[in-house]
Amino acid sequence: MTKSTKDGRAKMGSRTRLVHAGRAPFENHGFVNTPIYRGSTVLYPNVEELYARRQRYVYGTKGTPTTDSLEEAWSELSGAAGTVLAPSGLAAIALALFTVARAGGHVLVTDSAYRPTRVFCDSMLAKLGVESTYYDPLIGSGISALMRPNTLAVIVEAPGSQSFEMQDIPAIAAVAHERGACVIMDNTWATPLFFPPHERGVDLAIEAGTKYLSGHSDLLLGLVSANADYWPRLRETYDTMANCAGPEDVFLALRGLRTMELRLREAERQGLALATWLAARPEVERVLHPALPDDPGHAIWKRDFLGSSGLFSVILKPASRKAVAAMLDGFDLFGLGYSWGGFESLVVPFDCAPYRSATEWKPAGPALRFSVGLENIEDLMDDIDRGFARLRAADA
Ligand SMILES: *Cc1c(COP(=O)(O)O)cnc(C)c1O
């Protein structure tokens, strides 16, 4: 540790925790950052120690000082009993689901879940003999009507992937816990900074570290944190699978961690500025951003969340596919590509209709998702303004 301790930091602010958590300079010759430890074999001083496996590090898959640094810091930030890492956000989702999966069981999955989560449920969980039921993200405590005696977990995500519905997570968690089910949340959008998952009733919280923890679009990483009830089961599942994150990616994530709040606060400011500007444009039907006061999810966001990040969606007024392509293809600053949370702005068109099963996705026009980066906001607005001109010209 640095001189401050985890307990000492408990009363301090999140920025202080991000700077100091998970670092042990004096275990590393005084160097500020934990270096990249690479390795499979860990040597034991004698056969007695080898039998006893008493030492802190026993084998590469079980952890290194580098992975410990990030896991400890993330647990501290999340208010978790423990955290394990995975090589991608999707691998973290799989790890959380494997932790609770049991043949003959059942899971409830929000219809607004990240699409690969659905694919995992419909393929891998189905093969393991676990049935999935999709539910309306706005269901709240109405989830009780869908709970079965064999329901293992309720999977929540707020706001919804691409579609940005807010979920009443404390209400859903209260019902799930009454019925002995685990609450699993994909918390990638808010991060633990803007939604402290375990305080709000989440048992297993997933973060795609690929997004805001990285912040630079240059790594793939997942994290799963657990409260005290689920931590032993999560750790055991991790040890059984040894689906390890790469040491360079973990090191880069630790670097990203130190500035995550600054970047996230800036993403929030930029996101709100752009979302507000877009909401007033004649080409826009509706902006999907829970921190905007007229968003249907705003009251829940305000009650449960401590901030908003720089990812939101927009429904355009009806326009042809060709016009949307003209708008997107001509952008100078907005890159066309998946993933988000980096320093650079991105946009993707999307359509939830083909895979929704509990709710209908029927927007008035084409849907776009923006990830706002750190560019000057006026330049981003100018880029979109020129894009709208191409959109109007193509359909004129
Ligand atoms: C990107 C994303 C993931 C997956 O992260 P990868 O590292 O790309 O596998 C999971 N959940 C959400 C909400 C995401 O946006």
PDBQT file of the ligand as one rigid body, heavy atoms in Angstrom, charges set to zero:
ROOT
HETATM    1  C1  LIG A 401     -18.735  -3.711 -24.521  1.00  0.00    +0.000 C 
HETATM    2  C2  LIG A 401     -19.664  -4.239 -23.509  1.00  0.00    +0.000 A 
HETATM    3  C3  LIG A 401     -19.435  -5.487 -22.924  1.00  0.00    +0.000 A 
HETATM    4  C4  LIG A 401     -18.350  -6.417 -23.392  1.00  0.00    +0.000 C 
HETATM    5  O1  LIG A 401     -17.062  -5.962 -23.277  1.00  0.00    +0.000 OA
HETATM    6  P1  LIG A 401     -15.915  -6.614 -24.236  1.00  0.00    +0.000 P 
HETATM    7  O2  LIG A 401     -14.670  -6.338 -23.475  1.00  0.00    +0.000 OA
HETATM    8  O3  LIG A 401     -16.017  -5.888 -25.530  1.00  0.00    +0.000 OA
HETATM    9  O4  LIG A 401     -16.208  -8.078 -24.344  1.00  0.00    +0.000 OA
HETATM   10  C5  LIG A 401     -20.305  -5.890 -21.941  1.00  0.00    +0.000 A 
HETATM   11  N1  LIG A 401     -21.340  -5.139 -21.559  1.00  0.00    +0.000 NA
HETATM   12  C6  LIG A 401     -21.592  -3.944 -22.093  1.00  0.00    +0.000 A 
HETATM   13  C7  LIG A 401     -22.761  -3.155 -21.614  1.00  0.00    +0.000 C 
HETATM   14  C8  LIG A 401     -20.771  -3.463 -23.101  1.00  0.00    +0.000 A 
HETATM   15  O5  LIG A 401     -21.062  -2.291 -23.675  1.00  0.00    +0.000 OA
ENDROOT
TORSDOF 0
